[in-house]
Amino acid sequence: MAKKRRSRRRRGKKKRAPVAAARSGLLPEEKRAEAKADPGIEAVALAEQYPHVYDDLKRIAILASIMFAILIILSFLIK
């Protein structure tokens, strides 16, 4: 016998403003416009802020590729 599937009624999710924006009385669009207009905020590249993260990601990628190569070599040796 086949299983019966429950059908869920999907309710539309209401968009809520963030708590900080609600407290300040600004909507998210207004908040973004205010942030763009603020001369104290500058766009900074992530590479400048997190060089250690990129180094760690490179190390992880190298180790992962070495492990995959070992697995492939072992699969040929075992057969």
C-alpha positions as CSV (number, residue, x, y, z in Angstrom):
1,M,0.0,0.0,0.0
2,A,1.3,3.4,-0.9
3,K,2.0,5.9,1.8
4,K,-0.4,8.8,2.2
5,R,1.2,12.1,1.9
6,R,0.3,15.0,4.1
7,S,-0.2,18.2,2.2
8,R,0.8,21.3,4.0
9,R,-0.9,24.6,3.5
10,R,1.8,27.2,2.8
11,R,1.1,30.5,4.4
12,G,2.6,33.6,2.9
13,K,5.4,34.8,5.1
14,K,5.1,38.4,6.2
15,K,8.1,40.5,5.8
16,R,9.2,42.1,9.1
17,A,11.4,45.1,9.5
18,P,14.5,44.4,11.6
19,V,14.2,45.3,15.3
20,A,16.8,48.1,15.1
21,A,15.1,49.6,12.1
22,A,11.7,49.3,13.8
23,R,13.1,51.1,16.9
24,S,14.7,53.9,15.0
25,G,11.5,54.3,12.9
26,L,13.3,53.7,9.6
27,L,12.3,51.1,7.1
28,P,15.1,49.0,5.6
29,E,15.1,50.9,2.3
30,E,15.4,54.2,4.1
31,K,18.1,52.7,6.3
32,R,20.2,51.7,3.3
33,A,19.7,55.1,1.7
34,E,20.9,56.7,4.9
35,A,23.9,54.5,5.1
36,K,24.9,55.3,1.5
37,A,24.5,59.0,2.2
38,D,26.7,58.8,5.3
39,P,30.2,60.0,4.4
40,G,31.8,58.1,7.3
41,I,31.1,54.7,5.8
42,E,33.5,53.5,3.1
43,A,33.4,50.4,1.0
44,V,36.4,48.2,1.9
45,A,37.4,45.1,0.0
46,L,37.1,41.8,1.9
47,A,40.5,40.8,0.7
48,E,42.0,43.7,2.7
49,Q,40.1,42.8,5.9
50,Y,40.5,39.0,5.9
51,P,43.8,37.9,4.4
52,H,44.1,35.1,6.9
53,V,40.8,33.6,5.8
54,Y,42.0,33.4,2.2
55,D,45.2,31.7,3.3
56,D,43.1,29.1,5.3
57,L,40.8,28.5,2.3
58,K,43.8,27.9,0.0
59,R,45.3,25.5,2.6
60,I,41.9,23.6,2.8
61,A,41.6,23.4,-1.0
62,I,45.2,22.0,-1.3
63,L,44.6,19.4,1.4
64,A,41.3,18.4,-0.1
65,S,42.8,18.0,-3.6
66,I,45.6,15.9,-2.2
67,M,43.2,13.7,-0.3
68,F,41.0,13.2,-3.4
69,A,44.2,12.2,-5.4
70,I,45.1,9.7,-2.7
71,L,41.6,8.2,-2.8
72,I,41.7,7.9,-6.6
73,I,45.2,6.3,-6.5
74,L,44.1,3.9,-3.8
75,S,41.0,2.9,-5.7
76,F,43.2,1.8,-8.7
77,L,45.5,-0.1,-6.4
78,I,42.8,-2.0,-4.6
79,K,41.1,-3.2,-7.8
